[in-house]
Amino acid sequence: MHLPELKLFYHKNTVRQILMLPQVLSPQPFVLPAPLKDRLLAGPEWLEEATPVQRVAFALHEMGFSVVPVKPASKDPYFWKKFTYCRIDVNFIPELFDNRAGVMVIAGSISRCLTILDADTVEAAHYHQAQFAERKLSPWIVQSARGFHFWWLSADGELANISNGITECELRGNNQYALAPFSVHPTGVIYDWVHDSISGSEPPTLSLSQLDWLPLKLKKEFVRKPAYKKQEPVFDASSKFACLSKKNQEFLQFGSDTYRNNKLYALCCDLYANQFSENEIRGIAMDLAERLGFDRAETIKAESTVKSACSRPREPAKKETMSQTPRTNTVWSEALNWAGRYRWQTHTHKGRRVTADTLRRVFIACCERSKNEATSELFRASTREIGELAGMKRERASLGLRTLCELKILEKVQSKSSVSGANLYKFGELDKLLHYGSIIPNRTLTTGSLMQQKNQFSDTFSDSVPLDSQAIWLSQRKKTQDTFSRGALGGVAEWVWREILLRPSRPVKLAKQFNVTRSTVCRVLRRLEMFGLAQKIGVIWHGVAAGVDDLKRIAVVCSTVGRSERRREKHMQQRSRDVSRQLLKTKRRLEGLTRVEKREPEMELELDVLDELKCRCCNKILLGVSTKGRKRAFCDDRCRKAFSRKKKVVLA
């Protein structure tokens, strides 16, 4: 495989004039490789009259990549952060990539772990091309303005981005983008494929072991360095000067040849803040001045420095440093234990009934979202994400979130994040809510009943579950949603089965713990026994452990298999449609052209075909009435009122 020689095509006119002459920029413009042409064979009808950029965007979208339009002759997108969570809707491609907009592709898991190596110079491009050829690897190659882009799919997952670790190159492994053919660079160069490198129906899948000459790391292994590192003290911990900062300890022990007065003042302030008396500080300062060889004038100035430092209260210079081990988030574990102990009840939110099972499932979904945030107590929770994790519709999940916020179990910190478009939440003060019962709905507690309620809770609460068991359970819930969905075992069965697995119990105690009737618990236990998940020994019910495959077989028998997957696909389509519509609105606004203004000529043409505008009530031709922008009209107020009365009768 031979890399062609880089050719820079410039024009004496502006970039806007360059865009009008694409043949000047490239000797063989807009030639699609064979794998991309195959993607267009079974495409929609608009591909016949589509531009080359629209064809490339459609082909890359069909490969599973996330493509986003960029401004003409620019590397700046309209916005792109939201497309790291979802891809654009394929039906919006003709409008998003018109008016000579470019196309970019986002690297990372949203694009099937697409990885792009950007070589900025020809020398670096030939070096990496030789390394690929030596190992018999054939990534897809794109000719850019200054070098080449190497495309491949990572077999090990998302890779960490590298900006300075490779000479004259950048590695884009996650949440970064690169321009794709046939976008126009600001210099006027059009990106194009190196056709000799395109083989196969998609970029090759390569592992880390095959790319051994590159310093690659997985994204999950990339850990940020702490903001503060633990400093080694100069004095021992038993010394009275161990409370000082490291700089003051070094100055006190070794002295300094520069800025001695300033450093002496900082030392005296630190000593006074750490409860040293003024006489002790003066003696320490005079001894230090004698060791450093202060003259008479400097010694007098040192005495005034001590007096000034002790003139008002000071704060210690030594601050508590962060540990080198990253702080982990375990709030979700405490919240999950709290959810198992709390007696959930049905609540009414703005006239709508919210069951206890809905509140419990939404709260558990919030715990799973918080678990994904490794270092922060805040978590992102959109209604679609919570609906997918809780196994319910989007509207029901939204109602559950609003009810939990009303009960102060959750607290909304930020509305509509600019990056993901979702809300940010955090858990309420669970210990306070647990002990004082402030979230018990529809109940007024007095001082006497408060302690009685607290003791009643302590008898029915189960013990805390270990962190590892909770993490395993949350990771398996996504695979077993169909088993415990409505129409199969049900949401209550999941909690009952999990409880009797840990602690065998009687139906009366289970009904009291989960705030349901005894008949409901008995019905759930008999259903669990029928599928081999529970066993009755005497009057005590015991849980029977089952794997993920066994639970999936239950979903097959109950005809609920695939329901959660269909729900996720539906939500993904809704996300894509909403974000694509928002992107199109932003694009039209920046272009100075709205959708209504763009389609106005077509509307005028359709109205001109009609002979005259007619009354909607009596179909009388309205003479002398302008048809521009008019879709509905009446002869007078009498026809308008008659039409409204007819409409009300039909609706009734």
N, C-alpha and C positions, 0 to 999 in steps of 0.2 A: 504494500500500500504506500503510495507516494503522495506526500502533501503538496498541493499546488503552491505556486509562489503567490505571496500576498500582493494584492493590487489595491491601491488606494485611489478612488475615483472622486475627484473634487470638481467643483464647478464654480465659475466666477460669480454667479448670482447667489442669492440667498438660499437657505434650506427650503423655503416654501416654493421657490422656483425649481429647485432640484427635484422636489417631489412630483412635479408635473412632467418630468422627463425621466422615467425609470429606465428607459433603454440606454441612456447615457451612462448610468451607474454600473451596469453589469453586462458583460458580453453575452451571457446566457441566463437571462433573468427568469425566475419563477418556474424552475423545473423541479417537480416533486420527485423524490425517490420512489422506487417501486413499492416498498412496504407502505408508504403513506398513500399512494394511489389506490392500493387495495382497500384501504379504509373508506374510500369515497365511493366505492362501487354500489354499496347498499345504503347510501345516504339519502337525505331528504331531497325534494325537488329543487330547493333553492340553491343547491350546490352547482347546478348547471350554469347559472349566471353569477356565481360567487367570485369574489376577488381571490388572488393567491393567498393573502393573509387569512381570509376566512376559511379557505380550504385547509391551510396548515393548522389553524386553531381547531377546526372540527376533527381533523385526523389525530392530533395530539390528545384531544379530549376523549376520543374513542379509545385511545390506548390506556386511559385511566390517569392521565396527567392533569394537573390543575393549571389552566391557562387563564391569563388576565390581560385585558387590553392596556396598552400604554399610549401616551400622547404621540402625535405624529412627529417623526424625526427627533425623538427624545427617549431617555431611559427612565423617565418618571411615570409611574402608573397613576391613574386617577385615585384609587386606593386599593390596597391588596391584602392587608392584614387579616381581614375576615375570611379570605379565601385560603388561609391555612387551616380552617376548620371545615370548609365545605367547598365544592366546586361550582362553577357557574352552570346555569341551566342551558342545555344545548339549544333550546328554542330561542335564546337571546343572542346567540353567536352572530347572526347577520347584522343586528343593530349595534352590538357592542364593538364589532371590528370593522365598522364602515368609516367613511371619511378619512381614509389613509391612516387609521390607527395601527400601531404595531402590536406584537404579541409577545408575551413573556411567559415562562413556565416556572412554577415554584417547586423547589427541591424539598424532599422530605417524605414523611409518611403519607401526606395527602396525595402525593404523586407516585405511590408505590415504591417509596424509598429511592427516588431518582437522585443521583449524585452527579454533580457537574464540576469538572476540573477546568478552571479558567486560566489559560496560559496567555500572559500579556505580551510576550515577545515571540518572534519566530524561532529563536534559539531554544527557548524553553519548550515550545511546542514540538520541535524536532526531537529534543531529548526525551520527552515523555512518550512521544510516538515510537521512538526506538525501544523504550522500556516495555511498552505494550506489545510491540512486535516480537521482542525477545522471548516473552512469555506466551506468545501465540494468543493474545487477547485482541479483540476487535471492537472497541467502543465506537459509538457513533460520534462523528466529528462535525462541528459547525464552524465555519469560517466567520470570525468576528472582525471588528475594526482594526485591532492590533495583533491578534493572534488567533488562537483556536480554542474551542470548547470541546471537552471530551465528556460524553454522556454514557452512564451505565446505571444499572439497578443494583443496589446494595443487598446482598444475600443475608447479612447479619443484622439488618435494621438501620435505623437512622444513624448517620455519622455526624460527629461534631464538626462544626465549621472551623476552617483554618484560614487565617488571613495573613499571618507572618511566618508560619513554619515552613513554607515551601518557597524556594527562590523564584521570584517573578511569577508566582502563581497564587491562586486562591482556590480553596475547596469549599463548595457550597453543598452542605449535607442536609440541613434542615432550616426551614423558615427563612430561606433566602431565594432570590430569583435571578434569572439570566434571560436575556433576550433570545428569541428563537427566530429562525428564518420565517418570513422575509421582512423583518423589521428594519427600520432605517436608523442608523447611528446618527448622533448630532453632527458628526463630520460629513455626513452624506453617504457613508458606506452602507450597503445593504448586506445583511447577514444572509449566508447561503450555506447549503449543505456541501460537504465534501463527499460526492456521490460514490467514490471508490470505497469509502468506509462503511456505507450503509448496507448491512447484510442482516438477514433475519427479519421477522415481523415486528420486532421491538428491540430496544437496546439490550445488550447482554447482561446477565446477572453475574456479578463478581463478588467474591468473598474477600475478607481482609488478608487471608494468607496469600491470595493471588496478587495482591497489590502491596507486596512487602517493601518496595522502595519508597513508599509514601508513609509519613507519620500519621496514620489514621487511628482514630479512637471513636468508639461508640458514644452516642449522645448521653446515654445514661451513666457512662463512666466519667464524663466530663464534669468535675466538681469545681465550683468557684473557690478561690482562695478566701479565707476569712479577712474581713476588713482590718482587724487588729490581730497582731501576733503576740503571743505571750513573751514578754521580755525577761531576760535573765538578770536578776539583781546583782549589783556589785557587792553589797554587804550581805552577810548571812541573815537568815530569818530571825535569829535571836538578837541581832543588833538593834539598837534604838533608832538607827538611821534607815532601817529597812522600809519604813513607811514613806520615805521620800521617792520621788520619781527617779527614773534611771539617769536622766541628764543631770539632776541635782546631786545624785550619789557620785557620778563620775567627776563632777566639778569639785565636790567636797574631798574626794580622795586623791585625784590626780591634778586638779587645777586646770588652768587654761591660759594661753597667751593672747587670746583675742576676746574682746567684749567682756572683760573681767567684771566691770562694774554692773553691767546688765545681768550677768549670770549670778553675781553675788546678791543682787536684789531679788531675783527669782528664788534663790536658795533660802534667803531670809523669810520671804513670804511663805514658802513651803514649810519651813520649820515652825513658823508662828501658827499656821493652819493646823499643824499636827501637835498642838498643845505644848510646844516649847515656850518657856518664859523668855521675857525680853533680856534678862541678864544672861541666860544660857546662850541665846542667839548671839549676843554681843561677844561673849567669850569665844564661841565657835568662829565668828567672823574675824576676830583679832588674831586668833591662831592661824587661820587660813591666810590672812593678809601678811603675816610674818613669814609663812612658808613661801608665799608667792613673791616676796621681796617688794612690798608696797613701800613707797616713800612716805614722808610726813604728810604731804597734801593728800595723797590717796588714802592714807589711814584715817585722816579727819573726814574725808568724804565717805569712807566705809562706815564710820559711826553714824553719820546722818542717814545713810542708806538703811541701817538697822532700825533707826528711830522711825523712818518713813514706812518701813515694812510692817512695823508693829502698831501703826497708828489706827488701823481699822481692821475688822474681821476679814479673814482670808479663807479660801477654799483649798483643800489639798490638790496638788498637781497630779497625783497618781490616781488614775481612773481604773475602774474594773475593766479588765481586758476580756475579750471574747475567747472562748475556747476554740482550739483548732479543729475540734470535731464539729461537724455541722449540726445545728439544732434540728431535731426532728419534731414533727407534729403528731402528738398522741391525743389531741382533744377528741378526735373522731372515735377513739376507743372508749373514752369516758362517756361520750354521748351515746354510743351504742349500748353500753351497759345500763345507762340511765333509761334508754328506751325499753329495755327488757324488764326493768323494775317498775316503770311508771304505769299506772292504770289509765289507759287511754279511754276517752269517752266521746260520744257523738256531740258535735257542736254545730251551731247554726251561724253561718256567715252571710250577712245581708240577705236574709230570707232563704238562703240555700242550705240544705242539710249536708253536712260533711260527716261521714261515718268515722268511727274510731279506727277501723282497718285502713281507710284512706290516709288518715293522719300518720298512722304508724308506718305505712309503706313509704310515704313521701319523706318522712324523717329519716328512715333507713337509707333512702336514696341520697339524701343530703350527707349522711355519714360516709357513704361511698365516694361522693364527690370531694369531701374534705380529706379522705384518705389519699386521693391522688395529688393533693397539694402537700409536698413532702416537708416544707419548711414554714409554711404560712398557715395561720389559723383562719384566714379568709378563704372562701372557696367560691368558684363560679357555678351558678345553678340556673340554667335556662329551663323554661317549661318543657321543652322537647327533651332535654337531657334527663330531667327528673322523670318525665313520663316513660322514657325508655328503661331507666333503671328500676322504676317502681312498677312497670307493667300495666300502665293505664294510659288513657288518652291525654292529649295536651291540655285540654280545657279542665279536666279533673285534677291534673297535677298543678295547674295554676291556682285553682281554688284551694288546694291543700297548702300550697306555699303561702298564700295570703292569709289563710286561717292560722297557720303556725306563727306568722308574724304578728297577727292580732293577739294571739295568746302569749306573745313575748318569748316563745321557745326559740324562734329565729329572729335575727335582727338584720334588716337590709342596710348594708353599708354604702353601696353605690348602685345607682340605677343606670342601666344601659352603658356598659363599658364600651369605649371607643374602638377597642380592638376586636372583641368577640361579639359585642352587642348583647351580652347576657348580664344579668344582675349579679352583684357580689354580696354574699351573706356571711354571717358568722353565728355561732351558737350563743344562746343566752346564758345567763349565769345559772348553770344547771344545779349546782349545789344549793343555791338560794331557792330556786324554784322547787327543788325536791323537798327541802325541809319545811318550807313555809306554805306550800300548796297554793301559790298564787296563780297557777295556771289551771286549776280545777274549774272547768266551765260550769256556769249555771248553778253556782253554789256560793253562799256567803258563810264564811267561817268565823266563829267567835274564838276567844282565847281558849276556852275549855275544849271545844270540838277540834281545835287545831292540834293539840297534843294527842287527842284521841285518834285523829286521822293519821298523825305521824306514827303512832304505835301500831295502828292497823296496817299501814304500809310496810313497816319493818317486818311484820310477820309474813306477809305475802311476797315480799321481794326476794328474788333469787340472787345468788352470789354473783360476783363479777366473773366474766369469762376472760381467759388469758388473751393477750394481744395477738399471738400467732393464730389461735383458733378463729378469732374474729376476722383476721385478714384472709384466711383460707375460705371462710364462709362467704365473705363479700365477693371474693374472686369467683366463686362457683355460682353465685346467685344469677349472674348474667346468663349462664349456660342452662340454668334450671327454671327460668321464668315461665316457660310454657307449662311446666308440671304444676306449678302453684298459681296458675292464672285462673281467671273466672271460667268455669266450664270444666275444669279439671279438679284438682284437690282444693284450690282456693287459698286465699291469703292467710286465713286463720290457721289452716293446716300446717303451713310452714313454721309458724311460731310454736304451735303445739308439738309438732314433731321435733323441733330443735330443743324444746324444753324437756321433753321426756327422754331424749337422748342423753342429756346431761344429768337430769335428776328425775327418775321415775316418780310419778305422782298419781293422785286420784282425780277424777273428773271435777269434783266439787272445788278442789283447790285450784285447778287450772281455770275453771270458769271464774273464780274469784280473782285470780291473778290477771287474766286478760279482759276482764269486764265484759264477758259474754254470758249467755244463759247456759245452764247445764245441759239442756237438750242439744244446743249447738256443739258443745264440746263432745258429747257422746256421738253425735252424727259424724263429726270430723274423725274421731278415734276409730269408729267402725269403718270409715272409708280408708283410713290409713292401714287398718288391719287387713282389709280386702286386697290392698296392693302390696302387702308384706312389709310395711314400714312401722308397724306397731304390734305389740303382743301383750295380752292381758294375763297376768299371773296373780291369781286371787282377786283382790280389788285394786291392785296397782297396775298401771299401764306403763310398759317399758318400750322405748324406741329401738328400732332395728336399723343399724347403719346401712347406707346404700350409696353407691357411687354415682357419678354423673351419668354414666351410660344407663344405669338402672332407672334413674329418674327420667331420662329421655324416652325410654321405652314406655313409661307410664303416660307421657304426653302423646305418644303415638296411639296408644289405646284410647285415650280421651279425645283424639282428633284435634288437639290444640298445638301440635308441633308446627313450628314455623311462624307462629303468630307474632312473637316478639321481633323476629327478623323482618317481617312485613311492616311492622310498625316503625322500625328503625329506617327502613327504606323510604317509607312515606314521609317521615320527619326530615330525612336528608333531602328529599325532593322539595319539601316546603322551605327548608333553609336556602337551598340553591335558588329557588324562585324569588324569595324575598330579597336576598342579597343581590341577585342579578338585576332585579327591578330597581333597587337603590343605586347600584352602579350605573345603570343606564340613565337614571334621573340626574346623577352627578355629571355624567359625561355630556348630556344634552345641555345642562346648565352652563358648563364651562365652554361649550361650543357656541353658546348664545342662541341656541335653537331648542325649543321645547318640542315634545312629541305632537302637541296639538298644532303648532305652527308648521311642523314638517308634513303632517297629513292634511293640512288645510286645502292644498290644491286638489287632492283626490276627493275630498268632501265636496268642493265646489263642482267638480266634474260630475259626481253622482247626482247632485241637486239640479244641475243643468239638464240632465237626461230627463228628469221629471218635467212634465209639461208645466204645471202650476202647483202652488202650495194649497192643500185642501184642509178643511176644518176636520178635526178629529171626531166631532160629534155628529154632524150631518153630512159630511163629505162634500160640502159646498166649496167650489173653487174660490179662493181668495184673490181678488184682483188688486193690483197695486201694492202688494205686500212683498218686501224683499225676502228672497229665499236664502240669503247668505247666513249660514250658521243657525238656521231655524229648522228644528226637527218636529216641533209640535206647535200648533196654533189653533185658535178658535175664532168664530165669527164675532162673538161678543161675550159679555159676562153670562148671558143666559145659557149659551152653549157650554161654557166652562162649568157652570154649576150643574147642568144636566148630566154632563159627562162624569163629574165627580159622584153624583148620586147613583148612576149606573155602576160605577166601579165599586161603590160601597155595597150595593146589592149583590154583586158577583162575589165579592170577598166574603160576605155573610153566608 
